[in-house]
Amino acid sequence: MTPFKPAVAILLIAGLVTACSSSPGPRAGGPPSRGNGGPGIDQLNQAYLKGVDLHRSGNCSAAIRRLYPVAMAGAGFEDAQRHLGECLTSTAADNQTQYLEGLLWLRRSAEAGWPEAQGALAVEYVEGPVPDLREAALWLALYNRNPRRSRPAFTPLPTEVLARLDAAIAEDLIQAGQKAADGFKIVVWKAPKGLSPSRASNSRRPEGGPGQGRGPGRKGEHRAGEPYDAASID
């Protein structure tokens, strides 16, 4: 993927944030249930497990289809957001909007305190098409000190990846990142009011976003970044 021009990246991220605005919310909010028009918790858990398996097997197109409604459930599904973000960024090729949408999902997960997402963001800000070593230093510092790394299922960054990050980020930026991390506060993303996973497919995408000016994909194929109806998680 070719590097993005900074101005283009800023405009695209602004459009994505406007289309799917975020706000802090208590973790007690939890995922939607069938009673409010969204999929039930069992459906979400099953879709999450299938999506993760598909991602790990290398089938990101199918994984995105499973994970999108789960990620939209918000609190409690930060790992689904992380897997969705990784799939979107890793398969974006030269699709800048898809890449930045993936970066946005990684950031939502990372801001909620998910260590794998924080590590993934550090890597993207060093090796991705929108490099920002100051941001990389912040997320690396948060990753390194995150107490959730002690959970049994935690997946650490490979040693060689950590070595590349340490070599790419100057010492003064490392120190600045550690200082910035001191003031970090968890922010849990919540879907905008009225936009449940089952209604996401009816929301408008930002102008020029994924799927704009393109014909329909093959049956069952995900067009990168395009939202799905909750029926896709059955």
C-alpha positions in Angstrom: 0.0 0.0 0.0 1.4 3.4 -0.9 1.7 6.0 1.9 -1.3 8.3 2.2 -1.1 12.0 2.0 -1.6 13.5 5.5 -4.4 15.8 4.4 -6.3 13.0 2.7 -5.9 10.8 5.7 -7.3 13.4 8.0 -10.3 14.1 5.8 -11.1 10.4 5.4 -10.9 9.8 9.1 -13.0 12.8 9.8 -15.7 11.4 7.4 -15.6 8.0 9.1 -15.9 9.5 12.6 -18.8 11.7 11.5 -20.6 8.7 10.0 -20.0 6.5 13.1 -19.4 8.9 15.9 -18.0 7.6 19.2 -18.7 8.6 22.8 -17.5 7.3 26.2 -19.9 5.0 28.0 -20.0 2.8 31.0 -19.0 -0.8 30.5 -22.3 -1.8 32.1 -24.1 -0.8 28.9 -23.4 -4.1 27.4 -24.5 -5.4 23.9 -28.0 -4.9 22.6 -30.6 -7.7 22.9 -33.4 -8.8 20.7 -35.8 -6.6 22.7 -34.3 -3.4 21.2 -34.0 -4.6 17.6 -30.4 -6.0 17.9 -29.1 -9.6 17.9 -29.1 -11.5 21.2 -26.0 -12.1 23.3 -25.8 -15.8 22.2 -25.9 -14.8 18.5 -23.2 -12.2 19.1 -20.9 -14.7 20.9 -21.3 -17.3 18.2 -20.6 -14.7 15.5 -17.5 -13.5 17.4 -16.1 -17.0 17.7 -16.7 -17.8 14.0 -15.3 -14.4 13.0 -12.1 -15.0 15.0 -11.6 -18.4 13.6 -12.1 -17.1 10.0 -9.6 -14.3 10.7 -7.0 -16.7 12.1 -7.5 -19.0 9.1 -6.8 -16.1 6.7 -10.3 -15.6 5.4 -10.7 -11.9 6.3 -13.5 -11.3 3.7 -15.8 -13.8 5.6 -14.4 -12.7 9.0 -15.4 -9.1 8.4 -18.9 -10.2 7.6 -19.2 -12.0 10.9 -17.4 -9.5 13.0 -19.0 -6.2 11.9 -22.3 -6.6 13.7 -20.5 -7.9 16.8 -18.1 -4.9 16.9 -21.1 -2.6 16.6 -22.4 -4.0 19.9 -19.7 -2.0 21.6 -18.9 -2.6 25.3 -17.7 -6.1 26.0 -16.7 -6.9 22.3 -13.4 -5.0 22.1 -11.7 -8.1 20.8 -14.1 -8.4 17.9 -13.4 -4.7 17.2 -9.7 -5.5 17.2 -10.0 -8.5 14.8 -12.3 -6.5 12.5 -9.7 -3.6 12.5 -6.9 -6.0 11.7 -8.8 -7.6 8.9 -9.8 -4.3 7.3 -6.2 -2.8 7.5 -4.5 -6.0 6.3 -6.7 -6.4 3.2 -7.1 -2.8 2.3 -4.4 -2.8 -0.5 -4.7 0.8 -1.9 -8.2 1.3 -0.6 -7.5 4.3 1.7 -11.0 4.5 3.1 -11.0 0.8 4.1 -7.6 1.1 5.7 -8.7 4.1 7.8 -11.9 2.5 8.8 -9.8 -0.5 10.1 -7.6 2.0 11.9 -10.7 3.5 13.5 -11.9 0.1 14.8 -8.4 -0.6 16.2 -8.5 2.7 17.9 -11.9 2.1 19.5 -10.7 -1.2 20.9 -7.4 0.3 22.1 -9.1 3.3 23.7 -11.3 0.8 25.6 -8.1 -0.7 27.0 -7.6 -3.8 24.8 -3.8 -4.5 24.7 -3.7 -6.4 21.4 -5.4 -3.4 19.7 -2.9 -1.0 21.4 0.0 -3.1 20.1 -1.6 -3.3 16.6 -1.9 0.5 16.5 1.7 0.9 17.5 2.7 -1.4 14.5 0.4 0.4 12.1 1.7 3.9 13.1 5.3 2.7 12.4 4.9 0.4 9.4 1.5 1.3 7.9 0.7 3.9 5.2 -0.2 6.6 7.7 3.0 6.7 9.9 3.0 8.7 13.1 5.8 7.8 15.4 4.5 10.0 18.2 1.2 8.1 18.2 3.1 4.8 17.9 5.1 5.7 21.0 1.9 6.4 23.0 0.3 3.1 22.0 3.4 1.1 22.6 3.7 2.6 26.1 0.1 1.7 26.8 0.6 -1.8 25.4 3.7 -2.4 27.6 2.0 -1.4 30.8 -1.4 -2.8 30.2 -2.5 -5.1 33.1 -4.8 -7.0 30.8 -1.8 -8.6 29.3 -1.9 -11.0 32.2 -5.1 -12.6 31.1 -4.7 -16.3 29.9 -5.8 -15.7 26.3 -3.6 -12.6 25.7 -1.7 -12.7 22.4 1.6 -10.7 22.6 3.3 -9.0 19.8 6.1 -11.2 18.4 9.6 -10.4 19.8 10.9 -9.4 16.3 8.0 -6.9 15.9 8.7 -5.3 19.2 12.4 -5.1 18.2 11.4 -3.3 15.0 9.2 -0.8 16.9 12.0 -0.1 19.4 14.4 0.5 16.6 12.0 2.8 14.7 11.0 5.1 17.5 13.5 7.5 18.8 14.2 7.7 22.6 12.8 11.2 23.0 9.5 10.0 21.4 9.5 6.9 23.7 9.8 9.1 26.7 7.1 11.4 25.4 4.8 8.4 24.8 5.3 7.2 28.3 4.4 10.6 29.7 1.3 10.8 27.5 0.3 7.3 28.6 0.3 8.6 32.2 -2.8 10.6 31.5 -4.6 7.9 29.5 -8.2 7.2 30.5 -10.3 4.3 29.1 -13.1 5.4 26.7 -15.6 2.7 25.8 -17.1 3.2 22.3 -20.9 3.0 21.9 -22.8 3.0 18.6 -24.7 6.2 18.0 -28.1 6.2 19.6 -30.6 4.4 17.3 -27.9 2.7 15.3 -28.1 -1.0 16.4 -26.2 -3.7 14.5 -29.4 -4.6 12.8 -29.8 -1.1 11.4 -26.2 -0.4 10.5 -26.7 -1.6 7.0 -29.1 1.2 6.4 -26.8 4.0 7.5 -25.2 6.2 4.8 -21.5 5.9 4.3 -19.3 9.0 3.9 -19.0 10.3 0.3 -16.4 8.4 -1.5 -16.5 5.6 1.1 -16.3 1.9 0.6 -18.5 0.6 -2.1 -18.9 4.1 -3.8 -18.9 3.8 -7.6 -18.5 0.0 -7.5 -20.8 -2.7 -8.7 -22.2 -5.3 -6.3 -19.9 -8.1 -5.2 -20.4 -11.8 -5.6 -23.2 -13.3 -3.5 -21.9 -13.7 0.0 -18.9 -11.6 -0.6 -18.1 -8.6 1.7 -17.3 -5.3 0.0 -14.7 -4.0 2.4 -15.9 -1.5 5.0 -19.6 -1.9 4.1 -21.9 -2.5 7.1 -24.0 -5.6 7.4 -27.4 -6.4 8.6 -27.5 -8.5 11.8 -28.9 -11.4 9.8 -25.4 -11.9 8.5 -24.3 -13.4 11.9 -26.6 -16.3 11.9 
